[in-house]
Amino acid sequence: MKKIEAIIKPFKLDEVKEALHEVGLQGLTVTEAKGFGRQKGHTELYRGAEYVVDFLPKVKIELVIDDGLVERAVEAIQQAAHTGRIGDGKIFISPVEEAIRIRTGEKGNDAI
C-alpha cells in the first residue's frame, strides 16, 4: 500500500476528485492548507497599503491505495491539477506499513 499526498490549487479540487473517481478510488481526505514554494507568495493592496501574502491557499489531498493503482492515481492527479502556471502543486508518495478499519478490524488492502 502507498499513501499519496497531493498539494493542489483549491479550484482544482473537484476536477481531481472526479479524475480519481474515474480511476476507481473511493475515499480520500481533503484538508485546507496554506503554503508557498517557488512562487514565494505575492503582494496585495489593502486600503492603500501594500502588504505581502506569504502563504497562499492550497488544498491537501491524502489517499491510501493498493500499489497497483498508484501510477494511474498519480497520472489522474497530474492531469486534473495541471494549469501550466507556477504553484500547480506537488505529489508525494510514501509506503504504508499497515491499515486497519476501526469499525470492522479489517487489515491491509481490505481496510482501504
NUTOR-63513 format. One record per atom (N, C-alpha, C, O): residue in three letters; x, y, z. Coordinates in steps of 0.1 Angstrom, whole numbers, padded with zeros to 4 digits, always signed. Example, Ala and Ser with C-alpha at 12.3 -4.5 7.8 and 13.67 -1.06 7.14 Angstrom:
% residues 2
ALA+0132-0057+0078 ALA+0123-0045+0078 ALA+0132-0033+0078 ALA+0142-0033+0085 SER+0128-0022+0071 SER+0137-0011+0071 SER+0129+0000+0079 SER+0134+0011+0080 
//
This chain:
% residues 112
MET+0008-0012+0000 MET+0000+0000+0000 MET+0009+0012+0000 MET+0020+0012+0005 LYS+0003+0023-0006 LYS+0010+0036-0006 LYS+0001+0047-0002 LYS-0011+0046-0004 LYS+0007+0057+0004 LYS-0001+0069+0007 LYS+0004+0080-0003 LYS+0015+0083-0005 ILE-0006+0086-0009 ILE-0004+0097-0019 ILE-0009+0110-0012 ILE-0020+0111-0008 GLU+0000+0120-0011 GLU-0004+0133-0006 GLU-0001+0142-0018 GLU+0009+0143-0024 ALA-0012+0150-0021 ALA-0011+0160-0032 ALA-0015+0173-0027 ALA-0025+0175-0020 ILE-0006+0183-0029 ILE-0009+0197-0026 ILE-0013+0204-0039 ILE-0005+0205-0048 ILE-0025+0209-0040 ILE-0030+0215-0053 ILE-0037+0228-0050 ILE-0039+0232-0039 LYS-0040+0235-0061 LYS-0047+0248-0061 LYS-0062+0244-0057 LYS-0068+0235-0062 PRO-0068+0252-0048 PRO-0082+0249-0043 PRO-0092+0247-0055 PRO-0101+0239-0054 PHE-0091+0255-0065 PHE-0102+0255-0075 PHE-0101+0242-0084 PHE-0109+0240-0092 LYS-0090+0235-0082 LYS-0088+0222-0090 LYS-0093+0210-0082 LYS-0093+0199-0088 LEU-0098+0212-0070 LEU-0102+0200-0062 LEU-0113+0192-0068 LEU-0112+0179-0068 ASP-0123+0198-0073 ASP-0134+0190-0079 ASP-0129+0182-0091 ASP-0133+0170-0093 GLU-0121+0188-0100 GLU-0116+0181-0111 GLU-0107+0169-0107 GLU-0108+0158-0113 VAL-0099+0171-0097 VAL-0090+0160-0092 VAL-0099+0149-0086 VAL-0096+0137-0088 LYS-0109+0153-0078 LYS-0118+0143-0072 LYS-0125+0134-0082 LYS-0126+0122-0081 GLU-0130+0141-0093 GLU-0136+0133-0104 GLU-0127+0124-0111 GLU-0130+0113-0114 ALA-0114+0129-0114 ALA-0104+0121-0120 ALA-0101+0108-0112 ALA-0099+0098-0118 LEU-0100+0110-0099 LEU-0097+0099-0090 LEU-0108+0089-0090 LEU-0106+0077-0089 HIS-0120+0094-0090 HIS-0132+0086-0090 HIS-0133+0077-0103 HIS-0136+0065-0102 GLU-0129+0083-0114 GLU-0129+0076-0127 GLU-0118+0065-0127 GLU-0120+0054-0133 VAL-0108+0066-0119 VAL-0097+0056-0118 VAL-0102+0045-0109 VAL-0097+0033-0110 GLY-0113+0047-0101 GLY-0118+0037-0092 GLY-0115+0039-0078 GLY-0118+0030-0070 LEU-0110+0050-0074 LEU-0107+0053-0060 LEU-0120+0058-0053 LEU-0127+0066-0058 GLN-0122+0053-0041 GLN-0135+0056-0034 GLN-0134+0066-0023 GLN-0143+0074-0020 GLY-0122+0067-0016 GLY-0121+0076-0005 GLY-0109+0084-0005 GLY-0098+0080-0009 LEU-0110+0096+0000 LEU-0098+0105+0002 LEU-0101+0115+0013 LEU-0113+0117+0017 THR-0091+0121+0018 THR-0092+0131+0028 THR-0087+0144+0022 THR-0077+0144+0016 VAL-0094+0155+0025 VAL-0091+0168+0020 VAL-0089+0177+0032 VAL-0098+0178+0041 THR-0078+0185+0032 THR-0075+0195+0042 THR-0072+0208+0036 THR-0064+0208+0026 GLU-0077+0219+0041 GLU-0073+0232+0036 GLU-0060+0235+0042 GLU-0057+0232+0054 ALA-0051+0240+0033 ALA-0037+0243+0038 ALA-0033+0257+0032 ALA-0039+0262+0023 LYS-0022+0262+0038 LYS-0016+0274+0033 LYS-0001+0271+0031 LYS+0005+0264+0039 GLY+0005+0276+0021 GLY+0019+0274+0019 GLY+0025+0282+0007 GLY+0018+0289+0001 PHE+0038+0279+0005 PHE+0044+0285-0007 PHE+0056+0277-0011 PHE+0062+0269-0003 GLY+0059+0277-0024 GLY+0070+0271-0029 GLY+0079+0281-0037 GLY+0082+0291-0031 ARG+0082+0278-0049 ARG+0090+0287-0057 ARG+0083+0300-0059 ARG+0089+0310-0062 GLN+0069+0300-0059 GLN+0062+0313-0062 GLN+0064+0323-0051 GLN+0061+0335-0054 LYS+0067+0319-0039 LYS+0071+0329-0028 LYS+0060+0339-0024 LYS+0063+0349-0019 GLY+0047+0336-0027 GLY+0037+0345-0023 GLY+0036+0356-0033 GLY+0041+0356-0044 HIS+0029+0367-0029 HIS+0027+0379-0037 HIS+0023+0391-0029 HIS+0020+0389-0017 THR+0023+0403-0035 THR+0019+0415-0028 THR+0005+0419-0032 THR+0001+0416-0043 GLU-0002+0424-0022 GLU-0016+0429-0025 GLU-0017+0443-0019 GLU-0010+0447-0010 LEU-0027+0450-0024 LEU-0030+0463-0018 LEU-0043+0462-0010 LEU-0053+0456-0014 TYR-0043+0468+0002 TYR-0055+0468+0010 TYR-0056+0482+0017 TYR-0047+0486+0024 ARG-0066+0489+0013 ARG-0069+0503+0018 ARG-0056+0512+0016 ARG-0052+0519+0025 GLY-0050+0510+0004 GLY-0039+0519+0001 GLY-0026+0514+0006 GLY-0015+0520+0002 ALA-0026+0504+0014 ALA-0013+0499+0019 ALA-0009+0486+0012 ALA-0018+0477+0010 GLU+0003+0485+0009 GLU+0008+0472+0002 GLU+0013+0463+0013 GLU+0020+0467+0022 TYR+0009+0450+0012 TYR+0014+0440+0021 TYR+0017+0427+0013 TYR+0012+0425+0003 VAL+0025+0419+0020 VAL+0030+0406+0013 VAL+0021+0395+0018 VAL+0020+0393+0031 VAL+0016+0387+0009 VAL+0009+0375+0013 VAL+0019+0363+0011 VAL+0021+0359+0000 ASP+0025+0359+0022 ASP+0035+0348+0021 ASP+0029+0334+0019 ASP+0034+0327+0011 PHE+0018+0331+0025 PHE+0012+0318+0024 PHE+0000+0319+0016 PHE-0010+0326+0018 LEU+0000+0311+0005 LEU-0011+0310-0004 LEU-0021+0299-0001 LEU-0016+0288+0004 PRO-0034+0300-0004 PRO-0043+0289-0001 PRO-0041+0277-0010 PRO-0039+0279-0022 LYS-0040+0266-0004 LYS-0038+0253-0011 LYS-0048+0243-0005 LYS-0054+0245+0005 VAL-0049+0231-0012 VAL-0057+0220-0006 VAL-0048+0208-0006 VAL-0040+0206-0016 LYS-0048+0201+0005 LYS-0040+0188+0006 LYS-0050+0177+0005 LYS-0059+0175+0013 ILE-0047+0168-0004 ILE-0054+0156-0006 ILE-0046+0144-0002 ILE-0034+0143-0005 GLU-0052+0135+0006 GLU-0045+0123+0011 GLU-0053+0111+0008 GLU-0065+0111+0010 LEU-0047+0100+0002 LEU-0053+0088+0000 LEU-0043+0076+0001 LEU-0032+0078-0002 VAL-0048+0065+0006 VAL-0040+0053+0008 VAL-0046+0043-0002 VAL-0058+0040-0002 ILE-0038+0038-0011 ILE-0043+0029-0021 ILE-0034+0017-0023 ILE-0022+0016-0018 ASP-0039+0007-0030 ASP-0031-0005-0033 ASP-0020-0001-0043 ASP-0022+0008-0051 ASP-0009-0008-0042 ASP+0003-0005-0050 ASP+0000-0005-0065 ASP+0006+0003-0073 GLY-0009-0013-0069 GLY-0013-0015-0084 GLY-0020-0003-0089 GLY-0020-0001-0102 LEU-0026+0006-0081 LEU-0033+0018-0086 LEU-0025+0030-0085 LEU-0030+0041-0090 VAL-0013+0030-0079 VAL-0006+0042-0077 VAL-0003+0050-0090 VAL-0005+0062-0090 GLU+0002+0043-0100 GLU+0006+0050-0112 GLU-0006+0057-0119 GLU-0005+0069-0123 ARG-0017+0050-0119 ARG-0030+0056-0125 ARG-0035+0068-0117 ARG-0039+0078-0122 ALA-0034+0066-0104 ALA-0039+0077-0095 ALA-0030+0090-0096 ALA-0035+0101-0097 VAL-0017+0088-0097 VAL-0008+0099-0098 VAL-0010+0106-0111 VAL-0010+0118-0112 GLU-0012+0098-0122 GLU-0014+0104-0135 GLU-0027+0112-0135 GLU-0028+0123-0141 ALA-0037+0107-0129 ALA-0050+0113-0128 ALA-0049+0127-0121 ALA-0055+0137-0125 ILE-0042+0127-0110 ILE-0040+0139-0102 ILE-0032+0149-0111 ILE-0036+0161-0111 GLN-0021+0145-0117 GLN-0013+0154-0125 GLN-0021+0160-0136 GLN-0020+0172-0138 GLN-0029+0152-0143 GLN-0036+0158-0154 GLN-0047+0167-0150 GLN-0049+0178-0156 ALA-0054+0164-0139 ALA-0066+0172-0134 ALA-0061+0185-0127 ALA-0068+0195-0128 ALA-0050+0184-0120 ALA-0045+0196-0113 ALA-0036+0206-0121 ALA-0033+0217-0117 HIS-0032+0202-0133 HIS-0023+0209-0141 HIS-0030+0222-0147 HIS-0041+0221-0153 THR-0023+0234-0145 THR-0028+0246-0151 THR-0017+0251-0160 THR-0019+0259-0169 GLY-0004+0247-0158 GLY+0007+0252-0165 GLY+0013+0264-0159 GLY+0023+0270-0164 ARG+0008+0269-0148 ARG+0013+0280-0141 ARG+0020+0276-0128 ARG+0018+0265-0123 ILE+0029+0285-0124 ILE+0036+0282-0111 ILE+0026+0280-0100 ILE+0016+0287-0099 GLY+0029+0271-0091 GLY+0021+0269-0080 GLY+0011+0258-0082 GLY+0001+0256-0074 ASP+0012+0250-0093 ASP+0003+0239-0095 ASP+0003+0228-0084 ASP-0007+0222-0082 GLY+0014+0227-0077 GLY+0014+0218-0065 GLY+0025+0207-0066 GLY+0033+0207-0075 LYS+0024+0198-0057 LYS+0033+0187-0056 LYS+0025+0174-0053 LYS+0014+0174-0047 ILE+0032+0163-0056 ILE+0026+0149-0052 ILE+0037+0142-0045 ILE+0049+0141-0049 PHE+0034+0136-0033 PHE+0043+0129-0025 PHE+0038+0114-0024 PHE+0026+0113-0021 ILE+0046+0104-0025 ILE+0042+0090-0024 ILE+0051+0084-0013 ILE+0063+0085-0013 SER+0044+0078-0003 SER+0051+0071+0008 SER+0045+0057+0010 SER+0034+0054+0007 PRO+0054+0048+0014 PRO+0049+0034+0018 PRO+0040+0035+0030 PRO+0043+0042+0039 VAL+0030+0026+0030 VAL+0022+0024+0042 VAL+0024+0010+0047 VAL+0022+0000+0040 GLU+0028+0009+0060 GLU+0031-0004+0066 GLU+0018-0012+0069 GLU+0018-0024+0066 GLU+0008-0005+0074 GLU-0004-0012+0077 GLU-0016-0003+0077 GLU-0015+0009+0080 ALA-0028-0008+0074 ALA-0040+0000+0075 ALA-0051-0009+0083 ALA-0051-0021+0080 ILE-0058-0003+0091 ILE-0068-0010+0099 ILE-0081-0002+0099 ILE-0082+0010+0102 ARG-0092-0009+0095 ARG-0105-0003+0096 ARG-0110-0004+0110 ARG-0112-0015+0115 ILE-0113+0007+0116 ILE-0117+0008+0130 ILE-0130+0000+0133 ILE-0131-0008+0142 ARG-0140+0002+0124 ARG-0153-0004+0126 ARG-0153-0019+0126 ARG-0159-0026+0135 THR-0146-0025+0117 THR-0146-0040+0115 THR-0133-0047+0119 THR-0133-0059+0121 GLY-0122-0040+0120 GLY-0110-0046+0124 GLY-0102-0052+0111 GLY-0092-0058+0113 GLU-0108-0050+0100 GLU-0101-0054+0087 GLU-0088-0048+0086 GLU-0086-0036+0090 LYS-0078-0055+0080 LYS-0065-0050+0079 LYS-0060-0051+0064 LYS-0066-0057+0056 GLY-0049-0043+0062 GLY-0043-0043+0049 GLY-0052-0037+0038 GLY-0060-0028+0040 ASN-0052-0043+0026 ASN-0060-0038+0015 ASN-0075-0039+0017 ASN-0082-0031+0012 ASP-0079-0048+0026 ASP-0093-0049+0029 ASP-0098-0037+0037 ASP-0110-0033+0036 ALA-0089-0030+0044 ALA-0092-0019+0052 ALA-0093-0006+0044 ALA-0099+0004+0048 ILE-0087-0006+0032 ILE-0088+0006+0024 ILE-0098+0005+0013 ILE-0101+0014+0005 
//
